[in-house]
Amino acid sequence: MKENRKTNIKVGITVLLAIVIFIWIFGWAKRITIAGDYNVIKMKFNSVSGLEIGDHITINGVKLGKVHDIKIDGNHVIVEGYIPKNIIIKRDAKATVEMMDLMGGKKIEIHPGESDELFDFNNILEGKLSTDVPGALAMVGNVEQDLKSIILDTRTLLEKINSNLSDEEFVLSLKNSAKNLEAITENLNSFIQKNNSKLERTIENVSNLTEKTENFLDKNSDSLTTTLYESKQLVTNLNKLVITLDTLITQTETSKNNLGKILYDDELFLKLKQSIVRLDSVSNLLLEQLNSKGIKVDAKIRLFR
């Protein structure tokens, strides 16, 4: 009885040790730790292309962490992973989902960065998806479609060119154009040869004129600057004068000055008209008296009341 009990105890201890050793080996193989010597890093991707929980996280190509969780957040994917605390991640670090092997395995490659500031693990590290074999094949498929379209367009173009070349009228026109171009080239060459000396003198004169103009500008730069400044002042003064005249006209039209009151006051205009009529009558009367017997003055003067 005691022997059986001892045997059971030995078996139990052996099984317990085996379980502990198995857990330790499994944790070592899967990079699982219970000592709390790791950081949880969150990364955001547009797509992870088949990344799974438990896939490796590599730092500069070295396997140091594991993917712990993958969540969908709107149009993005949030990936949580464990990396050792002794790994220094900088603020400009980059995360990339890459293909691990040709069989299609995935991993997250983290480049620690070179910034002077450390990455805050409370923040989310921006990541991107690297082009893998399926993506490259998809790109090749798109390129294949484009090549087919280009080949079809090229074939159509060649057919059109061939049809034009088989047209005798088009070929004749093309030959005539070539002959005309050759004739124009010969005429131009002949003209240049005949007028070479004149062209050289013209170029020399233009060069001298340019040089003289530069000298003139250099010598009279101060005067020109002064003239331009005075012209600017003149324009400014003319602008002020125009504004003043515009204001005067506006005030006159709205009867806000004496000239406007005289021109646009109907009552005053009527009185002036009547005064002119009376003045005309008095003038006619004086003229008649002067022509007859002189001016007759009939006035009553009272010195005392």
SULGIKA-V638534 format. One record per helix or strand of 3 or more residues. SS is the DSSP state (helix for helix, strand for strand). FROM is the first residue (numbers start at 1). TO is the last residue. If there is no record, write none. Layout:
# SULGIKA-V638534
SS & FROM & TO
SS & FROM & TO
This chain:
# SULGIKA-V638534
helix & 2 & 30
strand & 38 & 45
strand & 56 & 59
strand & 62 & 73
strand & 76 & 84
strand & 94 & 99
strand & 106 & 111
strand & 124 & 129
helix & 133 & 165
helix & 168 & 194
helix & 196 & 219
helix & 221 & 253
helix & 258 & 264
helix & 266 & 291
